[in-house]
Amino acid sequence: MTRRVPTLEEQLAVARRDRRRVARERLIRAVAGDRWRRMTRLVPVLFAREGVLVVRTLILPWDEVVAGLRVERAVFAHDTAMRVAQGHGFLKGGDVFAYVSGASVVDRLAARGLVSPEPHHDAALVRPWPGPPRLLACIVAETPPHRALEDGSRVVEGDRLRAELVGVVGLRADLFALAE
């Protein structure tokens, strides 16, 4: 199998595209300023790799599932931690992110009718396509550092939240500003 050598016009188009991308990234870094430096110093936390990821479809509304997880002493992570603590999140998908101590927590939620009993096939953390709201529960042996809120919710600490954000969506200064 032979490969065709790109024409001069094709090479020029690729070079122009790459120059535009570099200019856009440079502008983002310049506008973000000191925030960019703080963001790039973080070690990203990959939520899905912290333990065993279990994905279930929400049957009841988001706030009822969050209340059920609050009873189960889950630690809310990523977008859910931001919504519970600040009243607004990073994403618009309506998914619930939480660290739980065991698979039995998810099974109890399913038995109470909050989430579906069968696993959901889509484990993408950030979806650019529409879909049903899901519970993304990471089963861990030990919950990450967290803080308790007045309503009894437990959310990951601020540094951990920022590291999770970078691990899930990458270097997004606009979203990082919300976490700060």
N, C-alpha and C positions, 0 to 999 in steps of 0.2 A: 504494500500500500504506500503510495507516494503522497506527500503533502504538497499542496500548491503554495508557492511563495506569494505572500500578500503583495498586492500592487502598491505603488507609491501612494496613491490616493487613500487606500485602506490603512497604510501605515501612518499617514498624516492624520487621518480621522482618529485613530487610536491615540496618537500623541496629543491631539487637541482635547480629547475626552479626559485623558490622564492629567493634563495641565489644569483643566476645569475642576477636577476632583481635588487635586492638591491645593488649588486656590481656595476652594470651598472649605476644606479642612483647616487651612491656615487661618481663614477668616473666623471660623468657629473657635479656634484656640485663642485668637486675639480678642474676640468679644468676651469669651469666658474668663480671660485673665487669670487671676489667682485661683479661681474655682477650678480651672483646668488642671493646674499643678496639684491641688489637693486631691482631685479625682484620680489623676494618674498615679498618685502615690499609694492608693489603696490596693490591697490584694483582693481580687474579686472572689466572692463566695458564690459557688455554683449550687443553687438551691436544690436542684434535682439530684445532685451527686453527694449531698450531705448524708444521705441514708437511702432507704428504699422508698421510691416514689409510688404512691397509690393515687389513682385518679378516678373520681366518681362524679356523676352528673348530679347537680342540685335538683331536688324535687320541690322543696319549699323555698321561699325567697331568701336572698342573701343574708339579711339580718337575723332570720331565725336559725340559719345554719351557724352563723357566727355566735349566736347565743348558746347553741348546743355545744359548740367547741369551747366556749368560755366555761361551761359546766364541766367539761372533760379536762380542763386545765391545759389546753393546747397553747402553744406560743405562736402568735400570729406573725407572719413574715411578709416581706416584700410589699405589694400593693395593699394587702389586707391590713397589715400593721399600720400603714400610713392612713388608711381610711378610718380605722378604729381610733387611732391616736389624734389625728388632725382633722378628720371630717372630709378629706379629699384624698384621692390616690393618684397614681401615675398612669394607670391604664383604664380603658373603658370597657373591658371585657366582662366584668362582673364575676370573675373567678375568686375563689377563696384559697389563700395560701396559708398553710399552717404546719408547724412541727408538732408531731404527736409522739407519745411514748410507746405506742404499739398498735398493731393491726386491730386489736380489740376495740380501740377507740372508734375507728372508722366503721367497724361492724355494729357497734352500739348506735351510731348515728343512722346507719341503714335500718336497723331494727326499729328505731323511733320514726322512720319515714322521712328523715331530713335529706338523705342522699340515696341514690340508687344502690341496690345491693350488688349489682354486677359492675365490673370495672369499665371505665370509659376508654375507648381505643385511642383517643387523641391526647398525647402527653406533652404537646408543645406548650411551653410556659407562656409565650407571648404569641398569640395567633393573629395574623393579618386577615384571616377569614372569619366570618361569623360562625357561631356555634352556641350550643347550650352552655350556660354557666356551669362551672365545674368546681369540685373540691380537689385541690392538689395538696395532698397530705404527705409530708416527708416523715417517714418513721425513723426515729433516731434513738440511740441508746441513752443519750443525755441531751437535754434541751440546750440550745445555745444561750448565751448571756441575754437576759431579758429584764424588763421592768414591768411592774404591776401598775395598772391604771386604777382610777377611783371606782370604776364600774366592775372591777374584778378581772378585766381582760389582762392578758400578758402579751406584750409585744417585744420584739427584738430591740436591743439597744440601738441608739442612733448610728454609731460607727458600723455596726453589723448591718443595719438597714441600708446604709450607703454602699457597703461592700456587696450586698445582695443585688442592689440595683445595677451596679456596674457589671456584676456577673450575669445578669439576666438580659439587660438591654444594651450593654456596652457603654462606651464613653459618650453619654448624652448629657451635656452640660445643662440643658433646659430642664430635664427631669431631676438632675442632681441638685439644682437650685431649690426644687420643692422639698427635697429631703433635708436640706440644710435649714 
